[in-house]
Amino acid sequence: MFVEASQLAEGSCLSADVAIVGAGPAGITLAHELMGSGLKVLLLEAGGKEVDTARMDGFAGEVLDVRHPPLMLYRVRGLGGTSTLWGGRCVPFDPIDLEARPHVPWSGWPITYDELKDWYRRALAYCEAGPFRFRAAEALGPAASAMVPGLGGGNVDCGNLERFSPPTDFGRRYRRALARSPEISVVLGAQCCGLAMTESHQMVESAAFVSPAGRTFQVRARRLVLAAGALETTRLMLAAGAGNDFVGRFYMCHLEGKAAVARFRPGLKVVFHYERDQDGIYFRRHFSLPAEVQRRLRLTNVILRFEPPLIADPAHGDPVLSAMWLSRTFLKPEYERKLASFGYRGTEAGGRRTLIARHLMNVCRGAPALAGFSVDWALRHVLAARKLPYVAVKGRNGAFTLDYNAEQVPNPDSRLTLSAQADALGLPRLVVDWRASPQDVEGVLEVHRLLGERLEACGAGRLEVDEEAIREGYNAVGGHHMGTTRMAEDPEHGAVDRHCQVFGVDNLYVAGASVFPTSSHANPTLTLVALAVRLAEHLRGLERSGGRPPACEEMAEAAQ
């Protein structure tokens, strides 16, 4: 059932076997997996059934590196969490990502890849992204054409791919199931404003919540799971003094940027577009380095993908890209920062009118092509249930732009701490000291070098790389917050154990990307959903043999 926090009596105390703070992909998956277990579950979401943009004050904080986006971006309150924003890209970690690699400090997961792979299959079902097929030959069959003819072999692999969810809004997709379950109670408008620890700090005694109208209530549970996103989960733990000194450290985001153009020989048929498998699910291929190459050359895990050129730069001459830039400029000002972050500064004061005029010229000259694209986009993206993920632009004169998505090496000095300033609820704000290392950047440079060598060796073309743009123009992927409650075998190496229980706190768990010990190149959603399914299985086993929750008022009595 669904309950509005504003309907609860002031000072109410709700009880549960399992209480989950945050109803994003991790929280909803966890609650859904606990259905039929006989456990009483509370799922508490700060927002409502729709995205709430009015109460964002708690997300504000200080960012020390301008390459990291402001903390208000890519975060939402509302049922479904950031799944209401994502583009649906589903990519698993690679086996090497879970290994203890000598050349990657603090690497190694306390679980094996084979174990995680079993949960990935369940996660793909939740994300509606099809079966576990992440090779082109698996998705299309052995007769699948090569991404770049003749490129196979050597130090570069072009057979891996990323699959796409419709994209799934977890709030809309699983709302009915949550509402029908007699074991799940979803409390909306319930913002967590603190954790009350016992004197020994070995238990969370209760969690404090407040409604939009200012009504306060408490939740007590045998097991409390923080699934509020890496930043908010870490903030709550730091403010309560829950956990050890690893909480807040090892903050990772992926590095991203566009710094290369591949120029292929005339007539070469390159697969750059989004494809569909036999189940109608979109996927796209990318360039990567095989695990043995990463080990031999002591490299991090980086992928390169065909992407549209810098859409802010009208020199691309494409009417579709110019129309995109114009519409995003006028309708969504926050996109300007991201567009400029990829190295193009044409939006700065003084050149804006000229820039707009040049984009308008592209649109006018390419009006017929733009009209055809608009019809296709409406059919395959706007109106389709399973949407074409993004625009795929054919390169001009055999030239294709590449972007990179790169692993970040774990660094204990890259961290979140608390500010002296507090938000409206009294919680300290975050200070984000995100740090990229020379090893992160060198890994990006090296994968470009290896791809360039391979293209020339097989006669497919050449790669033009702006190395300075990589060294100085990389950025943090804004929504990929990871590592701040890292998973480990023992408290000497991390904040939570292999079952995501906080070391030293008997009833506190974490669900989300903050438990990742390493970041891979992969978007975090699929992996955090897999870990949420795994955590649910663990909690079911614990609670079957455990006692009842602390005595508190029942929800039905508390609601008015």
C-alpha positions as CSV (number, residue, x, y, z in Angstrom):
1,M,0.0,0.0,0.0
2,F,1.0,3.7,-0.4
3,V,0.8,6.2,2.4
4,E,1.6,9.9,2.4
5,A,3.9,11.0,5.2
6,S,1.7,14.0,5.7
7,Q,-1.1,11.6,6.8
8,L,1.0,10.3,9.7
9,A,0.4,11.7,13.2
10,E,3.2,14.0,14.5
11,G,5.7,11.9,16.5
12,S,4.5,8.5,15.1
13,C,6.8,5.5,15.3
14,L,6.6,3.0,12.5
15,S,8.0,-0.5,12.7
16,A,9.2,-3.1,10.2
17,D,11.3,-6.1,9.7
18,V,13.1,-4.3,6.9
19,A,13.0,-0.5,6.3
20,I,14.5,0.8,3.0
21,V,15.4,4.5,2.7
22,G,15.1,5.5,-0.9
23,A,12.8,4.2,-3.7
24,G,15.1,4.4,-6.7
25,P,16.2,1.3,-8.7
26,A,18.0,-0.3,-5.7
27,G,15.3,0.4,-3.2
28,I,12.4,-0.7,-5.4
29,T,14.3,-3.8,-6.5
30,L,15.0,-4.8,-3.0
31,A,11.4,-4.2,-1.8
32,H,10.0,-6.1,-4.8
33,E,12.4,-9.1,-4.1
34,L,11.2,-9.2,-0.5
35,M,7.6,-9.8,-1.6
36,G,6.3,-13.2,-0.5
37,S,8.9,-13.5,2.2
38,G,6.4,-12.9,5.0
39,L,8.5,-9.9,6.2
40,K,7.0,-6.5,6.9
41,V,8.8,-4.0,4.7
42,L,8.7,-0.2,4.7
43,L,9.9,1.6,1.6
44,L,10.4,5.3,2.4
45,E,10.8,7.8,-0.4
46,A,11.5,11.6,0.1
47,G,9.5,12.5,-3.0
48,G,6.1,11.6,-4.3
49,K,4.8,9.4,-7.1
50,E,6.1,12.0,-9.6
51,V,9.4,13.7,-9.6
52,D,9.6,16.5,-7.0
53,T,11.7,19.5,-8.1
54,A,10.5,21.8,-5.3
55,R,12.5,20.3,-2.4
56,M,16.0,20.1,-3.6
57,D,17.7,22.1,-0.9
58,G,19.3,19.0,0.7
59,F,21.1,18.1,-2.5
60,A,23.1,21.4,-2.6
61,G,26.8,21.2,-1.5
62,E,30.3,22.3,-2.3
63,V,32.3,20.8,-5.2
64,L,36.0,21.5,-5.1
65,D,36.9,20.4,-8.7
66,V,35.0,22.2,-11.6
67,R,35.3,19.0,-13.6
68,H,32.7,17.5,-11.3
69,P,29.1,18.6,-12.0
70,P,27.1,20.6,-9.4
71,L,25.4,18.3,-6.9
72,M,21.9,19.4,-7.8
73,L,22.3,17.9,-11.3
74,Y,21.4,14.2,-12.1
75,R,19.6,13.8,-8.8
76,V,15.9,13.7,-8.1
77,R,13.3,13.0,-5.4
78,G,10.4,10.9,-6.5
79,L,9.3,7.3,-6.8
80,G,11.8,5.6,-9.2
81,G,14.7,7.9,-8.3
82,T,17.2,8.5,-11.0
83,S,15.6,5.8,-13.2
84,T,13.2,8.7,-14.1
85,L,16.2,10.4,-15.8
86,W,18.4,7.6,-17.2
87,G,18.8,6.7,-20.9
88,G,18.6,3.0,-20.2
89,R,22.2,1.9,-20.9
90,C,22.8,-1.5,-19.3
91,V,26.4,-2.7,-19.1
92,P,27.8,-5.4,-16.7
93,F,31.2,-5.1,-15.2
94,D,33.9,-7.2,-16.8
95,P,35.4,-10.1,-14.9
96,I,38.7,-8.2,-14.6
97,D,36.9,-5.4,-12.8
98,L,36.4,-7.7,-9.8
99,E,39.9,-9.0,-9.7
100,A,42.7,-7.8,-7.3
101,R,44.9,-6.2,-9.9
102,P,48.5,-5.4,-8.9
103,H,48.5,-2.3,-11.0
104,V,45.2,-0.9,-9.6
105,P,45.6,0.1,-5.9
106,W,42.7,-1.1,-3.6
107,S,41.2,-3.2,-6.3
108,G,39.5,-6.6,-5.8
109,W,35.9,-7.4,-4.7
110,P,35.0,-9.8,-1.9
111,I,32.6,-11.7,-4.3
112,T,33.4,-13.5,-7.6
113,Y,32.3,-12.6,-11.0
114,D,30.6,-15.9,-11.5
115,E,28.4,-15.2,-8.4
116,L,27.6,-11.7,-9.6
117,K,26.8,-13.0,-13.1
118,D,23.9,-15.0,-11.7
119,W,22.4,-11.8,-10.2
120,Y,23.0,-9.9,-13.4
121,R,20.4,-12.1,-15.2
122,R,17.8,-11.1,-12.6
123,A,18.8,-7.5,-12.9
124,L,18.4,-7.5,-16.7
125,A,14.8,-8.7,-16.1
126,Y,14.2,-5.8,-13.7
127,C,15.7,-3.4,-16.3
128,E,13.8,-5.0,-19.2
129,A,17.0,-5.3,-21.1
130,G,16.8,-8.9,-22.3
131,P,19.1,-11.9,-21.7
132,F,22.7,-11.8,-20.7
133,R,24.2,-11.4,-24.2
134,F,26.9,-8.8,-24.3
135,R,28.8,-10.0,-27.4
136,A,27.7,-9.1,-30.9
137,A,27.9,-12.8,-31.9
138,E,25.6,-13.7,-29.0
139,A,23.0,-10.9,-29.9
140,L,23.0,-11.4,-33.7
141,G,24.4,-14.9,-34.2
142,P,27.8,-16.0,-35.6
143,A,27.1,-14.3,-38.9
144,A,27.1,-10.8,-37.4
145,S,29.1,-8.4,-39.4
146,A,32.2,-6.8,-37.9
147,M,31.9,-3.4,-36.3
148,V,35.0,-2.4,-38.3
149,P,35.9,-4.9,-41.0
150,G,39.4,-6.4,-40.5
151,L,39.9,-4.8,-37.0
152,G,39.4,-8.0,-35.0
153,G,42.4,-9.4,-33.1
154,G,45.4,-7.5,-31.8
155,N,45.2,-5.3,-28.7
156,V,41.6,-4.0,-29.4
157,D,38.3,-5.8,-29.1
158,C,35.2,-4.5,-30.9
159,G,32.8,-7.4,-30.2
160,N,31.5,-6.2,-26.8
161,L,28.2,-4.2,-26.6
162,E,25.9,-2.4,-24.3
163,R,22.2,-3.2,-24.1
164,F,19.4,-0.7,-23.5
165,S,16.4,-0.7,-21.3
166,P,13.2,0.9,-22.8
167,P,14.3,2.9,-20.5
168,T,12.5,1.5,-17.4
169,D,11.2,4.0,-14.9
170,F,11.2,1.8,-11.8
171,G,8.6,3.8,-10.1
172,R,6.0,3.5,-12.9
173,R,7.0,-0.1,-13.8
174,Y,6.7,-1.6,-10.3
175,R,4.1,0.8,-8.7
176,R,1.2,-1.5,-9.0
177,A,3.1,-4.5,-7.6
178,L,4.2,-2.5,-4.6
179,A,0.6,-1.2,-4.1
180,R,-0.9,-4.7,-4.2
181,S,1.6,-6.3,-1.8
182,P,0.2,-6.8,1.7
183,E,3.8,-6.9,3.0
184,I,5.1,-3.7,1.5
185,S,4.1,-0.2,2.7
186,V,5.5,2.7,0.7
187,V,5.6,6.0,2.5
188,L,5.9,8.9,0.1
189,G,7.1,12.4,1.1
190,A,9.3,10.9,3.8
191,Q,12.7,12.5,3.8
192,C,15.2,10.9,6.1
193,C,16.8,13.6,8.3
194,G,19.0,11.5,10.6
195,L,19.9,8.2,12.1
196,A,19.8,7.7,15.9
197,M,22.6,5.4,16.9
198,T,22.9,3.5,20.2
199,E,25.5,4.7,22.6
200,S,28.0,2.1,21.4
201,H,27.2,2.9,17.7
202,Q,26.6,-0.8,17.1
203,M,22.9,-0.4,16.2
204,V,20.7,2.1,14.5
205,E,18.0,2.7,17.1
206,S,15.7,4.6,14.8
207,A,15.7,6.7,11.7
208,A,14.1,10.2,11.8
209,F,11.9,11.4,8.9
210,V,10.0,14.6,8.1
211,S,7.1,15.2,5.7
212,P,6.8,18.2,3.3
213,A,4.5,19.8,5.8
214,G,7.0,19.4,8.6
215,R,5.5,16.5,10.4
216,T,8.2,14.3,12.0
217,F,8.1,10.5,12.7
218,Q,10.4,7.7,13.4
219,V,11.1,4.3,11.9
220,R,12.5,1.3,13.8
221,A,13.4,-1.8,12.0
222,R,15.4,-5.0,12.6
223,R,17.2,-4.2,9.4
224,L,17.6,-0.7,8.0
225,V,18.8,-0.4,4.4
226,L,20.1,2.9,3.0
227,A,19.3,3.1,-0.7
228,A,19.2,6.8,-1.1
229,G,21.9,7.1,-3.7
230,A,25.7,7.2,-3.0
231,L,25.8,10.9,-2.0
232,E,22.8,11.0,0.3
233,T,23.5,7.6,1.8
234,T,27.0,8.7,2.6
235,R,25.8,12.0,4.0
236,L,23.4,10.3,6.4
237,M,26.1,7.9,7.6
238,L,28.7,10.6,8.1
239,A,26.2,12.8,10.0
240,A,25.3,9.9,12.3
241,G,28.9,8.6,12.8
242,A,27.8,5.2,11.4
243,G,30.6,3.0,10.2
244,N,34.3,3.4,10.0
245,D,36.8,5.8,8.4
246,F,36.2,4.3,5.0
247,V,32.8,5.9,4.8
248,G,33.1,8.8,2.4
249,R,36.4,7.8,1.0
250,F,37.2,6.3,-2.4
251,Y,34.7,8.5,-4.2
252,M,34.7,7.5,-7.9
253,C,33.0,8.7,-11.0
254,H,33.8,7.7,-14.6
255,L,35.9,10.0,-16.7
256,E,34.4,11.0,-20.0
257,G,35.1,13.2,-22.9
258,K,35.5,13.5,-26.7
259,A,38.9,13.8,-28.0
260,A,39.3,11.7,-31.1
261,V,38.0,11.3,-34.7
262,A,38.4,8.1,-36.6
263,R,38.8,8.5,-40.3
264,F,38.0,5.3,-42.2
265,R,39.0,4.4,-45.7
266,P,36.4,5.1,-48.4
267,G,33.8,2.4,-48.8
268,L,34.4,0.7,-45.5
269,K,31.1,-0.3,-43.9
270,V,31.4,0.6,-40.3
271,V,28.6,-0.4,-37.8
272,F,28.1,2.8,-35.9
273,H,24.3,2.8,-35.3
274,Y,22.0,1.3,-32.7
275,E,21.1,-2.3,-33.6
276,R,18.3,-4.6,-32.4
277,D,18.5,-8.2,-31.4
278,Q,16.0,-10.9,-32.0
279,D,13.9,-9.7,-29.0
280,G,13.8,-6.2,-30.4
281,I,16.1,-4.8,-27.7
282,Y,18.5,-2.0,-28.8
283,F,22.2,-2.5,-28.3
284,R,25.3,-0.7,-29.5
285,R,28.9,-1.9,-29.8
286,H,32.1,-0.3,-28.5
287,F,35.9,-0.6,-28.6
288,S,37.6,-2.1,-25.5
289,L,40.8,-3.7,-24.4
290,P,40.9,-7.4,-23.7
291,A,41.6,-8.4,-20.1
292,E,45.0,-9.9,-21.0
293,V,46.0,-6.6,-22.6
294,Q,45.0,-4.6,-19.6
295,R,47.0,-6.9,-17.4
296,R,50.1,-7.0,-19.6
297,L,50.2,-3.2,-20.1
298,R,48.9,-2.4,-16.6
299,L,46.0,-0.4,-17.8
300,T,42.6,0.6,-16.4
301,N,39.4,-0.4,-18.1
302,V,38.3,2.1,-20.8
303,I,35.9,1.9,-23.7
304,L,35.5,4.0,-26.8
305,R,32.2,4.5,-28.6
306,F,30.9,6.2,-31.7
307,E,29.1,9.3,-30.6
308,P,27.9,12.5,-32.4
309,P,30.5,15.2,-32.7
310,L,30.4,18.1,-30.4
311,I,26.9,19.3,-31.1
312,A,27.7,22.8,-29.8
313,D,30.2,23.3,-32.7
314,P,28.3,24.2,-35.9
315,A,31.3,23.1,-38.0
316,H,29.8,19.6,-38.0
317,G,27.2,20.9,-40.6
318,D,24.5,18.5,-39.4
319,P,21.0,19.9,-39.3
320,V,19.9,17.4,-36.7
321,L,22.7,18.2,-34.3
322,S,22.2,21.9,-34.8
323,A,18.5,21.5,-34.0
324,M,19.4,19.6,-30.9
325,W,21.7,22.3,-29.7
326,L,19.2,25.0,-30.4
327,S,16.4,23.3,-28.6
328,R,18.5,22.3,-25.6
329,T,19.9,25.8,-25.4
330,F,16.5,27.4,-25.3
331,L,14.6,24.9,-23.3
332,K,17.2,23.3,-21.0
333,P,19.9,25.7,-19.9
334,E,21.7,23.1,-17.7
335,Y,22.8,21.4,-20.9
336,E,25.1,24.2,-21.8
337,R,27.6,23.3,-19.0
338,K,27.7,19.7,-20.2
339,L,28.1,20.7,-23.9
340,A,30.9,23.2,-23.0
341,S,32.6,20.6,-20.8
342,F,33.5,18.5,-23.8
343,G,36.0,21.1,-24.9
344,Y,33.9,23.6,-26.9
345,R,33.7,27.1,-25.7
346,G,31.7,28.7,-28.4
347,T,28.8,29.4,-26.0
348,E,30.8,32.0,-24.1
349,A,29.7,35.6,-24.1
350,G,30.5,37.5,-27.3
351,G,30.1,34.7,-29.7
352,R,26.6,33.5,-28.9
353,R,24.7,35.4,-31.6
354,T,27.1,34.2,-34.3
355,L,26.9,30.7,-32.9
356,I,23.1,30.6,-33.1
357,A,23.2,32.1,-36.6
358,R,25.5,29.3,-37.8
359,H,23.4,26.6,-36.3
360,L,20.3,28.1,-37.9
361,M,22.1,28.0,-41.2
362,N,22.7,24.3,-40.8
363,V,19.1,23.7,-40.0
364,C,17.9,25.7,-43.1
365,R,20.3,24.0,-45.4
366,G,19.4,20.6,-44.2
367,A,15.7,21.1,-43.7
368,P,14.7,18.0,-45.8
369,A,17.0,15.7,-43.9
370,L,15.9,17.2,-40.6
371,A,12.2,16.6,-41.5
372,G,13.0,12.9,-42.3
373,F,14.8,12.5,-39.1
374,S,12.0,14.1,-37.1
375,V,9.5,11.6,-38.5
376,D,11.8,8.7,-37.7
377,W,12.6,10.0,-34.2
378,A,8.9,10.4,-33.5
379,L,8.2,6.8,-34.5
380,R,11.2,5.1,-32.9
381,H,11.7,7.3,-29.8
382,V,8.8,9.6,-28.9
383,L,5.9,7.2,-29.6
384,A,7.7,3.8,-29.1
385,A,7.4,1.9,-25.9
386,R,11.0,0.7,-26.4
387,K,12.8,3.8,-27.4
388,L,15.7,4.3,-29.8
389,P,18.3,5.4,-27.2
390,Y,19.9,8.4,-28.9
391,V,21.0,9.9,-32.2
392,A,23.5,8.0,-34.3
393,V,25.1,10.3,-36.8
394,K,27.0,9.0,-39.9
395,G,30.4,10.7,-40.1
396,R,31.1,13.1,-42.9
397,N,33.7,11.9,-45.4
398,G,34.4,8.8,-43.4
399,A,35.1,10.7,-40.1
400,F,33.4,9.5,-36.9
401,T,33.7,11.1,-33.5
402,L,34.6,8.8,-30.5
403,D,33.9,9.4,-26.9
404,Y,35.5,7.6,-24.0
405,N,34.1,6.2,-20.7
406,A,36.9,5.3,-18.3
407,E,37.5,3.5,-15.0
408,Q,38.8,5.6,-12.2
409,V,41.4,4.1,-9.9
410,P,40.2,3.9,-6.2
411,N,41.8,6.8,-4.2
412,P,41.2,7.2,-0.5
413,D,41.8,10.9,-0.8
414,S,39.0,11.3,-3.3
415,R,36.2,11.7,-0.8
416,L,33.0,13.2,0.6
417,T,33.1,15.1,3.9
418,L,30.6,17.2,5.8
419,S,30.4,21.0,5.6
420,A,30.0,23.4,8.5
421,Q,26.8,24.5,6.7
422,A,23.5,22.7,7.2
423,D,20.4,22.3,5.0
424,A,16.9,23.3,6.0
425,L,16.5,20.1,8.0
426,G,19.7,20.5,10.0
427,L,21.8,17.9,8.1
428,P,25.3,19.1,7.2
429,R,25.8,19.6,3.5
430,L,28.4,17.6,1.5
431,V,31.8,18.8,0.4
432,V,32.9,16.8,-2.6
433,D,36.6,16.5,-3.1
434,W,36.6,14.4,-6.3
435,R,40.1,13.6,-7.6
436,A,41.2,12.0,-10.8
437,S,44.7,10.6,-10.9
438,P,47.4,10.6,-13.6
439,Q,46.9,6.8,-13.9
440,D,43.2,7.5,-14.8
441,V,44.2,9.9,-17.6
442,E,47.1,7.8,-18.9
443,G,44.7,4.8,-19.3
444,V,42.5,6.9,-21.5
445,L,45.5,8.1,-23.6
446,E,46.8,4.5,-24.0
447,V,43.5,3.0,-25.2
448,H,43.3,5.8,-27.9
449,R,46.9,5.0,-28.9
450,L,46.2,1.3,-29.2
451,L,43.1,1.8,-31.3
452,G,45.0,4.1,-33.6
453,E,47.8,1.6,-34.1
454,R,45.3,-1.2,-34.8
455,L,43.3,0.9,-37.3
456,E,46.5,1.7,-39.3
457,A,47.9,-1.9,-39.0
458,C,44.8,-3.4,-40.5
459,G,44.4,-0.7,-43.1
460,A,40.9,0.4,-41.9
461,G,41.9,4.0,-41.3
462,R,43.5,6.3,-38.8
463,L,42.7,7.9,-35.5
464,E,43.2,11.6,-34.9
465,V,43.6,12.2,-31.1
466,D,43.7,15.5,-29.3
467,E,45.9,14.4,-26.3
468,E,45.7,17.8,-24.7
469,A,41.9,17.6,-24.6
470,I,42.2,14.3,-22.7
471,R,44.8,15.6,-20.2
472,E,42.9,18.8,-19.5
473,G,39.4,18.3,-20.8
474,Y,38.2,15.2,-19.0
475,N,35.1,15.4,-16.8
476,A,33.4,13.3,-14.2
477,V,30.2,11.5,-15.4
478,G,27.7,13.4,-13.2
479,G,25.3,10.7,-12.3
480,H,27.8,7.9,-11.6
481,H,28.5,8.2,-7.9
482,M,30.4,5.2,-6.6
483,G,32.7,3.8,-3.9
484,T,32.0,5.8,-0.8
485,T,30.9,2.8,1.3
486,R,33.1,0.3,-0.4
487,M,32.6,-3.5,0.0
488,A,35.4,-5.6,1.5
489,E,36.2,-8.8,3.3
490,D,37.1,-6.9,6.5
491,P,36.9,-3.4,8.1
492,E,40.6,-2.8,7.3
493,H,39.7,-2.5,3.6
494,G,36.2,-1.2,3.4
495,A,33.0,0.1,4.9
496,V,30.6,-2.8,4.3
497,D,31.0,-6.6,4.2
498,R,30.3,-8.9,1.3
499,H,26.6,-8.8,2.2
500,C,26.6,-5.0,2.2
501,Q,26.2,-4.8,6.0
502,V,28.1,-1.8,7.5
503,F,31.0,-3.0,9.6
504,G,30.4,-2.5,13.3
505,V,26.7,-1.8,12.9
506,D,24.5,-4.8,13.5
507,N,21.4,-3.7,11.6
508,L,22.5,-1.3,8.9
509,Y,23.0,-2.2,5.2
510,V,23.7,-0.2,2.1
511,A,22.2,-0.8,-1.4
512,G,23.6,1.1,-4.3
513,A,26.7,2.0,-6.2
514,S,28.5,3.4,-3.1
515,V,29.4,-0.2,-2.2
516,F,31.4,-0.7,-5.5
517,P,35.1,-1.3,-4.6
518,T,36.1,-0.4,-8.2
519,S,34.2,1.5,-10.9
520,S,34.8,-0.4,-14.2
521,H,33.8,1.6,-17.3
522,A,30.2,0.4,-17.0
523,N,27.2,2.5,-16.0
524,P,26.3,1.6,-12.4
525,T,22.6,0.9,-12.7
526,L,22.6,-2.8,-13.9
527,T,25.2,-3.7,-11.2
528,L,23.5,-2.0,-8.4
529,V,20.2,-3.7,-9.3
530,A,22.0,-7.0,-9.3
531,L,23.5,-6.3,-5.9
532,A,20.0,-5.3,-4.6
533,V,18.6,-8.7,-5.7
534,R,21.5,-10.4,-4.0
535,L,21.0,-8.4,-0.8
536,A,17.3,-9.3,-0.7
537,E,18.2,-13.0,-0.8
538,H,20.5,-12.5,2.1
539,L,18.0,-10.5,4.2
540,R,15.3,-13.1,3.6
541,G,17.5,-15.7,5.1
542,L,18.5,-13.6,8.1
543,E,14.9,-12.5,8.9
544,R,13.5,-16.1,8.7
545,S,15.6,-17.0,11.7
546,G,15.5,-13.6,13.5
547,G,13.1,-12.1,16.1
548,R,10.4,-9.5,15.6
549,P,11.1,-5.8,15.3
550,P,11.1,-3.5,18.3
551,A,7.7,-2.7,19.7
552,C,6.2,0.4,18.0
553,E,2.9,1.8,16.9
554,E,1.6,0.0,13.9
555,M,1.3,2.1,10.7
556,A,-2.5,1.7,10.5
557,E,-2.8,3.2,14.0
558,A,-0.3,6.0,13.2
559,A,-2.1,7.1,10.0
560,Q,-4.8,9.7,10.4
